[in-house]
Amino acid sequence: MLDDVPATGSACGMGRRFVAGTLRGWGVPEEIVETAMLVTSELVANAVNHAPPPGYLQVQADDERIRIEVSDTGDAEPRMARPGEAVAGGRGLLLVDRLAARWGWDVRPPGKVVWCEVSLPATSERL
């Protein structure tokens, strides 16, 4: 777990490095690491840009999936925006929705945790 994720522009890079290092240490295939890094960046960016400072970033795995969680102290429900083509940002949760097997959020005082799960290949495919 990465505690005290900073509420600055460096938070996304710090989150990506933490998740990549953890997953590579577990022997997760590189294409899954890349996907996990991208969704981590989006979750952390949303926490930094739309809520009080994020609290922690956590990554867990079992035989079927990787779960990434980012906490913040805000109480607003995360919403997937659909910005027009001329808008530069606002696609974070849309990307998470497309790349992750599933995503959601849970109330965890003093705020919430936004999470996503990235599917792992079947065990026989990883060997």
Backbone torsions as a table, in degrees:
resi	resn	phi	psi	omega
1	MET	NA	139.6	176.5
2	LEU	-105.6	107.3	179.3
3	ASP	-84.2	158.2	174.5
4	ASP	52.9	57.3	173.5
5	VAL	-65.1	127.9	-175.6
6	PRO	-70.0	150.8	178.1
7	ALA	-91.5	52.5	-177.8
8	THR	-135.0	175.4	178.2
9	GLY	-61.8	-21.9	-179.8
10	SER	-77.2	-10.3	-176.1
11	ALA	-61.7	-42.1	-177.5
12	CYS	-64.4	-45.7	178.3
13	GLY	-63.1	-41.2	178.1
14	MET	-62.3	-42.6	178.6
15	GLY	-64.2	-44.4	178.8
16	ARG	-60.8	-45.2	-179.9
17	ARG	-62.9	-41.8	179.9
18	PHE	-62.3	-48.9	-178.7
19	VAL	-65.9	-44.3	-179.7
20	ALA	-61.4	-47.0	179.9
21	GLY	-61.9	-41.9	179.4
22	THR	-64.1	-49.3	-176.5
23	LEU	-68.0	-39.1	177.5
24	ARG	-65.0	-37.1	175.9
25	GLY	-62.9	-29.2	177.7
26	TRP	-86.3	-3.5	179.2
27	GLY	79.5	24.6	179.2
28	VAL	-72.0	138.2	179.5
29	PRO	-56.0	143.8	-173.4
30	GLU	-58.6	-37.4	-179.7
31	GLU	-64.6	-31.9	176.9
32	ILE	-74.2	-38.6	176.4
33	VAL	-58.7	-44.8	-179.2
34	GLU	-61.0	-44.3	178.3
35	THR	-63.6	-44.2	-180.0
36	ALA	-62.6	-38.0	178.1
37	MET	-63.9	-41.2	-179.1
38	LEU	-66.2	-47.3	-179.5
39	VAL	-67.7	-33.4	175.8
40	THR	-61.1	-46.7	179.9
41	SER	-57.5	-42.3	-179.4
42	GLU	-68.6	-42.5	179.0
43	LEU	-64.4	-42.9	179.4
44	VAL	-66.4	-43.8	179.7
45	ALA	-59.9	-41.9	178.2
46	ASN	-62.8	-41.9	179.3
47	ALA	-64.6	-40.8	-179.5
48	VAL	-69.4	-40.9	-173.5
49	ASN	-85.3	-25.0	-170.4
50	HIS	-122.9	3.7	-177.2
51	ALA	-148.8	164.9	172.4
52	PRO	-57.6	161.1	-170.2
53	PRO	-43.6	138.0	176.6
54	PRO	-63.1	151.8	179.8
55	GLY	-96.1	-56.3	-177.4
56	TYR	-145.5	162.6	172.6
57	LEU	-124.7	128.7	-179.3
58	GLN	-131.7	142.2	175.5
59	VAL	-128.7	133.8	178.6
60	GLN	-133.7	158.1	177.9
61	ALA	-147.4	150.4	167.6
62	ASP	-131.7	-163.8	-176.2
63	ASP	-70.2	-15.7	-174.1
64	GLU	-112.8	-24.2	-171.7
65	ARG	-155.3	163.0	170.6
66	ILE	-112.7	133.2	177.7
67	ARG	-115.1	128.1	179.6
68	ILE	-117.7	129.5	-179.3
69	GLU	-126.1	138.5	173.6
70	VAL	-129.5	125.4	179.5
71	SER	-101.1	155.5	170.9
72	ASP	-149.1	174.1	-177.2
73	THR	-101.3	11.5	177.4
74	GLY	-83.2	158.0	179.3
75	ASP	-112.7	2.4	-179.9
76	ALA	-74.9	136.7	177.8
77	GLU	-69.1	131.0	176.5
78	PRO	-66.4	136.4	-179.3
79	ARG	-126.9	137.8	178.4
80	MET	-81.8	116.8	179.3
81	ALA	-88.5	158.7	174.8
82	ARG	-130.0	75.7	-177.1
83	PRO	-70.8	156.0	177.1
84	GLY	-69.4	169.6	-177.4
85	GLU	-63.2	-27.4	-177.4
86	ALA	-79.2	-11.6	-178.1
87	VAL	-87.3	130.4	-175.2
88	ALA	-74.5	-34.7	-174.9
89	GLY	-119.9	-165.0	175.2
90	GLY	90.7	11.6	-176.7
91	ARG	-108.6	10.5	-174.1
92	GLY	-55.9	-55.4	-178.8
93	LEU	-72.3	-25.8	174.3
94	LEU	-63.6	-42.7	176.0
95	LEU	-64.0	-44.5	178.3
96	VAL	-59.5	-43.6	-179.8
97	ASP	-61.1	-37.0	-178.5
98	ARG	-78.4	-33.9	-173.6
99	LEU	-93.3	-28.9	-177.6
100	ALA	-90.8	154.0	175.9
101	ALA	-66.8	-36.1	174.9
102	ARG	-163.8	161.9	178.1
103	TRP	-150.7	163.5	178.5
104	GLY	-176.6	-165.1	179.3
105	TRP	-150.4	152.7	-179.9
106	ASP	-132.2	143.0	173.5
107	VAL	-73.7	126.5	175.3
108	ARG	-141.7	97.5	-177.7
109	PRO	-50.4	135.7	17.0
110	PRO	-91.6	17.7	-178.3
111	GLY	-158.9	-118.1	-176.7
112	LYS	-149.5	168.4	172.9
113	VAL	-125.1	126.1	173.2
114	VAL	-102.2	131.3	-173.1
115	TRP	-134.8	160.5	170.7
116	CYS	-147.4	159.8	178.3
117	GLU	-125.6	131.8	177.7
118	VAL	-110.6	126.1	-177.8
119	SER	-71.3	142.6	173.4
120	LEU	-97.5	151.3	175.0
121	PRO	-64.7	157.0	176.9
122	ALA	-55.9	149.9	-176.9
123	THR	-52.2	-42.9	-177.6
124	SER	-63.7	-29.6	179.6
125	GLU	-77.1	-23.6	-177.1
126	ARG	-82.2	-14.8	-176.1
127	LEU	-79.8	NA	NA
